[in-house]
Amino acid sequence: MSRHPSYGKASKGDKKRNVLKRFERIDTLRKLGKWVDGKNKKVTGLPKTPSK
């Protein structure tokens, strides 16, 4: 028995996401040198970062 096409493909999560989660944005800011652990405490209102 085959799957109905409305269920989508099995590899649906392989797409590139254009929105990062908060921890991913902080990791990106660390790599760019704009986030210092201990100094930066506010995790809301983060600046936009390039997606992976």
C-alpha angles and dihedrals in degrees: 000000000000129000121257113253092236090072090069129216124320092237096057093132094061093083119109110255118220095200121068125209118241096260090048091052091050090050090051091048089051090054090049091049095242097113124065118188111236094017099062110057103155110094097177123082094027117178118257116269133194112264119242 
